[in-house]
Amino acid sequence: MKKERKEKNGLSWYEWHQDNIRMIELTGEGLLKDHEVDALGSLFLDESHYEVLLEEDANVYKPREEMEELFGEDDLDARLLLAFRKKIIPDDICRKAHEGLREAAGSSKNRGMAAGKVDLSKLSRPAERIIQVSGTRFKYISEDGVMSETTEANPVLSGIVGNFGSNPRNPYCRQTSYTKSNPELFLQAMPFVEEVSKNFQKVAPNRWKAQRDFMVSKKISGNGWALGDTAFTTVTVNKNFQTAVHRDAGDYGKGFGNLTVVEGGEDKYRGGHTVFPKFRVAANVRTGDFLAMDVHEWHGNTEQVSEVEGAEDWERISFVCYCRVDLVRCGTQEEEDKKYEEWKSSESGVNSRALHDVRAKKLREEEEENSVLFNLLKE
């Protein structure tokens, strides 16, 4: 096995082939510094952010750490950044997933950094009622003067299927609304999710095992929160969504995110490359392709545009399969259903519209009191 050293625009790597897979080991030369890649957070990427575009079966490995260089110890598998495989998921399984899950990618205002910096031109609310709380998040003031309790991000087409953990607003674990409302469509997509898990096991067996062992040891699987016989609890579904530079949070840290794509429509698009800007490497993921990747590194994708101007009947549905760590706090599905019923009947379970009305009424009463006080002071 002969390794060849290669270089492009300052980025250098060792390359060889093993079992018809292109193997790339980055040397560390030409990578972005941490502060440089950190500065890209919430920004959109283009072709200038990578030197290597993968369009064939490939593994990419991070550089050796300094201590490994000094003492000669090395675990190549532990340095895996991504494993990419072309046309590995059968077309019929892809199409069933497309039919079953594409509508899960509804309008979402909760993708945070992945949705990019707050862009007033993308928001339906008047600019004067927007209160920006960070570069990527904002609150809004309603027409009756009440500030929202929740923060929002730029709207994108994205949704979640599978299972979701508890949080202060919804203190019970549950199936996502799409999963619960569309059981037949969800079941139609399960062979696809199972195929993704099988490929994850093939290309990154240690990561797959760590993730499965975590799910078993923490009773995530035993309590019914695994998606069938897979290493996943949840799938994020995106439609024509150019993600800005972000790192995934909430998934199992020693596992991987698993990206697949299914294209739809009569026309074709170009772009949509998944980029790891620190490492200056990208992958062109298309229908039937599979990408297991370290989503805890900064990543995003390039813009998707029509191959022919005006030919806009195309779509890129992407699926990211992963394990949510907040499900470790969950009991069985029956126990969580009981928590839901108790919450629904409690004061905390009052719907948000009613809470909003209470806050609006209180605000009006305060304004009236202030007005009376102001008039008294004038007298």
C-alpha positions in Angstrom: 0.0 0.0 0.0 1.8 3.1 -1.3 0.8 6.5 0.1 1.2 9.4 -2.3 1.6 12.9 -0.9 -0.6 15.5 -2.7 -1.1 19.3 -2.4 -3.6 21.8 -3.7 -3.5 25.5 -2.9 -1.6 24.9 0.4 -3.7 21.9 1.5 -1.7 18.7 1.7 -2.6 15.1 2.3 -1.6 11.5 1.8 -3.6 9.5 -0.6 -3.9 5.8 -1.4 -6.6 3.3 -2.4 -7.9 0.4 -0.3 -10.6 -2.0 -1.4 -11.4 0.5 -4.2 -12.0 3.3 -1.6 -10.1 6.6 -2.0 -8.3 7.1 1.3 -7.2 10.6 2.3 -5.2 11.4 5.4 -4.8 15.1 5.9 -1.3 16.2 7.1 -2.4 19.3 8.9 -0.9 21.7 6.5 -3.3 24.1 4.9 -6.1 23.6 7.4 -7.9 26.6 8.8 -6.9 27.7 12.3 -9.5 27.3 15.0 -10.2 31.1 15.2 -10.6 31.2 11.4 -13.2 28.4 11.2 -15.0 29.7 14.3 -15.4 33.0 12.5 -17.4 31.2 9.8 -20.1 30.1 12.2 -23.6 31.0 10.8 -22.1 32.1 7.4 -22.9 30.5 4.1 -20.2 28.6 2.2 -19.3 28.4 -1.5 -16.7 26.6 -3.7 -13.9 28.7 -2.3 -14.2 26.9 1.0 -12.9 23.6 -0.2 -10.1 22.2 -2.3 -11.1 18.5 -2.4 -14.6 17.6 -3.7 -15.5 13.9 -3.2 -17.6 12.3 -5.9 -16.5 8.7 -5.4 -16.2 6.2 -2.5 -13.8 7.8 0.0 -12.7 8.0 3.6 -11.1 11.2 5.0 -9.0 11.2 8.1 -8.0 14.1 10.3 -4.3 14.8 10.9 -2.4 13.1 13.6 -2.3 15.0 16.9 1.0 16.3 18.2 1.4 13.6 20.8 0.8 10.9 18.3 3.5 12.4 16.1 6.0 12.4 19.0 5.4 8.9 20.3 4.4 7.2 17.1 1.0 6.0 18.4 -1.8 6.2 16.0 -5.4 5.0 15.6 -6.5 5.9 12.1 -10.1 4.9 12.7 -10.4 7.3 15.6 -9.4 10.1 13.3 -12.1 9.4 10.7 -13.7 12.7 9.7 -16.1 11.2 7.1 -16.9 8.1 5.1 -18.6 8.7 1.7 -20.2 6.0 -0.5 -21.8 6.5 -3.9 -25.1 4.9 -4.9 -25.2 2.5 -2.0 -28.9 2.8 -1.1 -31.3 1.2 -3.6 -33.5 3.6 -5.6 -36.8 1.9 -4.6 -36.0 2.4 -0.9 -35.0 6.0 -1.6 -38.2 6.7 -3.4 -40.3 5.3 -0.5 -38.5 7.5 1.9 -39.0 10.5 -0.3 -42.8 9.8 -0.5 -43.0 9.0 3.2 -41.0 11.9 4.7 -40.7 14.8 2.3 -43.7 16.6 3.9 -42.0 16.5 7.3 -39.8 19.3 6.1 -42.2 22.1 6.9 -41.5 25.7 7.7 -39.2 25.8 10.8 -38.0 28.8 12.8 -35.9 26.7 15.2 -32.7 25.9 13.3 -30.6 28.5 14.9 -27.1 28.9 13.5 -27.8 26.5 10.7 -30.3 28.9 9.3 -27.7 31.7 9.1 -27.6 35.2 10.6 -30.9 37.0 11.1 -32.1 38.3 7.8 -35.0 40.7 8.0 -35.9 40.2 4.3 -36.7 36.5 5.1 -39.0 37.3 8.0 -42.8 37.8 7.7 -42.9 40.1 10.8 -42.4 43.8 10.5 -38.8 44.9 11.2 -39.9 47.3 13.9 -41.3 44.4 15.9 -38.2 42.3 15.8 -35.9 42.3 18.8 -32.6 40.6 17.9 -31.1 38.6 20.8 -28.1 37.1 19.0 -26.6 36.9 15.6 -29.0 34.1 14.6 -31.9 34.5 17.0 -34.6 37.0 17.6 -37.8 37.6 19.6 -40.8 39.6 18.3 -43.4 41.9 19.8 -47.0 41.0 18.9 -49.6 43.4 17.7 -51.0 43.7 21.2 -47.5 44.6 22.6 -46.5 41.3 24.2 -42.9 40.1 23.6 -42.6 36.4 22.6 -41.3 34.0 25.2 -39.5 31.9 22.6 -36.7 32.8 20.3 -36.9 32.2 16.5 -34.4 31.9 13.7 -34.7 32.5 9.9 -37.5 30.3 8.5 -36.3 27.2 6.6 -37.9 24.0 5.3 -36.9 21.5 8.0 -38.5 19.1 10.3 -37.9 16.2 12.7 -39.3 12.6 12.6 -38.9 9.9 15.1 -38.5 10.7 18.8 -37.9 13.8 20.9 -36.8 14.3 24.5 -38.5 16.4 27.2 -37.8 20.1 27.8 -39.2 22.8 30.2 -42.0 23.7 27.7 -42.9 20.1 27.0 -41.9 18.1 30.1 -42.4 14.6 28.6 -40.7 12.5 25.9 -42.7 11.9 22.8 -42.9 11.0 19.1 -42.6 14.1 16.9 -45.9 15.4 15.6 -45.2 14.2 12.0 -44.5 10.7 13.2 -47.6 10.5 15.4 -49.8 12.0 12.7 -48.5 10.0 9.8 -47.7 6.5 11.1 -48.2 4.8 7.7 -45.9 7.2 5.9 -43.3 6.9 8.7 -43.4 3.1 8.5 -43.0 3.3 4.7 -39.7 5.1 5.3 -38.3 2.7 7.9 -36.5 0.4 5.4 -34.6 3.5 4.3 -33.6 4.3 7.9 -32.6 0.7 8.5 -30.5 0.7 5.3 -28.7 3.9 6.5 -27.9 2.2 9.9 -26.5 -0.9 8.1 -24.2 1.3 6.0 -23.2 3.2 9.1 -22.2 -0.1 10.7 -20.2 -1.1 7.6 -18.2 2.1 7.1 -17.7 3.2 10.7 -18.2 0.1 12.8 -16.6 1.5 16.0 -18.7 4.6 15.9 -21.8 2.6 15.2 -21.1 0.2 18.0 -20.5 3.0 20.5 -23.8 4.6 19.5 -25.7 1.3 19.7 -24.1 0.4 23.1 -25.0 3.8 24.4 -28.6 3.4 23.4 -28.8 -0.1 25.0 -26.9 0.7 28.2 -29.0 3.9 28.8 -32.3 2.0 28.0 -33.1 4.2 25.1 -33.7 1.2 23.0 -35.4 -0.8 25.8 -37.8 1.9 26.6 -38.9 2.1 22.9 -37.2 5.2 21.6 -35.0 3.6 19.0 -36.1 3.7 15.4 -36.6 0.0 14.7 -33.4 -2.1 14.8 -31.1 0.9 14.2 -28.6 3.1 15.9 -30.9 6.1 15.6 -33.7 7.7 17.5 -34.4 10.6 15.2 -34.2 11.9 11.6 -33.9 15.5 10.6 -35.5 16.2 7.2 -34.5 19.2 5.2 -35.9 20.5 1.8 -33.8 22.8 -0.4 -32.1 24.1 2.7 -28.6 25.6 2.4 -27.3 25.2 5.9 -25.0 27.8 7.2 -21.8 26.8 9.1 -22.8 25.1 12.3 -21.9 22.1 14.6 -24.6 19.7 15.6 -25.7 19.6 19.3 -27.9 17.2 21.2 -26.7 14.0 19.5 -24.4 11.4 20.9 -20.9 12.8 20.9 -19.0 9.5 20.2 -21.3 8.7 17.3 -21.7 10.1 13.8 -24.4 12.0 11.9 -25.5 10.1 8.8 -26.5 12.1 5.8 -28.4 10.9 2.7 -30.2 12.8 -0.1 -33.1 12.0 -2.4 -33.7 14.3 -5.4 -37.2 15.0 -6.7 -38.9 16.9 -9.6 -38.4 17.0 -13.3 -35.5 19.4 -13.4 -31.9 19.2 -12.0 -29.9 21.3 -9.6 -26.2 21.8 -9.0 -24.4 22.5 -5.8 -25.5 21.5 -2.3 -22.0 20.1 -1.5 -21.5 19.2 2.1 -18.4 21.1 3.3 -16.1 20.9 6.2 -14.4 24.2 6.0 -11.6 23.7 8.5 -10.4 20.7 6.6 -11.2 22.2 3.1 -13.0 19.0 2.0 -16.5 18.6 0.6 -18.7 15.8 -0.7 -21.3 15.9 -3.5 -24.1 13.8 -1.9 -26.9 12.8 -4.4 -29.7 10.2 -4.5 -28.6 6.9 -3.1 -25.3 8.2 -1.7 -24.4 7.9 2.0 -22.2 10.1 4.2 -21.2 9.2 7.7 -19.6 12.3 9.2 -18.3 13.9 12.4 -21.0 16.5 12.8 -19.3 18.0 15.8 -16.9 19.7 13.4 -18.0 22.9 11.7 -19.9 22.1 8.5 -22.5 23.5 6.1 -23.5 23.1 2.5 -23.2 25.3 -0.6 -26.1 26.9 -2.4 -28.3 24.7 -4.7 -29.3 26.3 -8.0 -31.0 25.1 -11.1 -28.8 23.6 -13.8 -30.9 25.5 -16.4 -32.2 29.0 -15.6 -35.9 29.0 -15.1 -36.2 25.3 -14.7 -37.2 25.3 -11.1 -39.0 22.0 -10.7 -36.3 20.3 -8.5 -35.9 19.5 -4.9 -33.2 18.2 -2.6 -34.5 16.3 0.4 -31.8 15.5 2.8 -32.0 13.2 5.8 -29.7 13.2 8.8 -30.1 10.2 11.1 -28.7 10.3 14.6 -29.2 9.5 18.3 -30.6 12.2 20.7 -28.9 12.1 24.1 -31.8 13.8 25.9 -33.7 10.5 25.6 -31.7 9.0 28.4 -34.0 10.9 30.8 -37.1 9.1 29.3 -39.1 6.3 30.8 -41.1 3.9 28.7 -43.5 5.3 26.2 -46.4 4.4 28.5 -44.8 6.3 31.4 -44.1 9.3 29.2 -47.7 9.2 27.9 -48.8 9.4 31.5 -46.6 12.4 32.1 -48.2 14.1 29.2 -51.7 13.5 30.5 -50.7 14.8 33.9 -49.1 17.9 32.4 -52.0 18.6 30.1 -54.4 18.7 33.0 -52.2 20.9 35.1 -51.9 24.7 35.0 -48.6 24.4 33.1 -50.5 22.6 30.4 -52.6 25.7 29.5 -52.1 26.3 25.8 -49.8 29.1 24.6 -52.6 31.2 23.1 -54.3 31.4 26.5 -51.0 32.3 28.2 -50.5 35.0 25.6 -54.0 36.4 26.3 -53.3 36.5 30.0 -50.0 38.4 29.4 -51.6 40.8 26.9 -54.4 41.6 29.4 -51.9 42.2 32.2 -49.9 44.5 29.9 -53.0 46.5 29.0 -53.9 46.9 32.7 -50.4 48.1 33.4 -50.6 50.6 30.6 -54.0 51.9 31.8 -52.6 52.2 35.4 -49.6 54.1 34.1 -51.8 56.4 32.0 -54.0 57.2 35.1 -50.9 57.9 37.1 -49.4 60.1 34.4 -52.6 62.1 34.2 -52.7 62.5 38.0 -49.1 63.8 37.9 -50.0 66.2 35.2 -52.8 67.6 37.4 
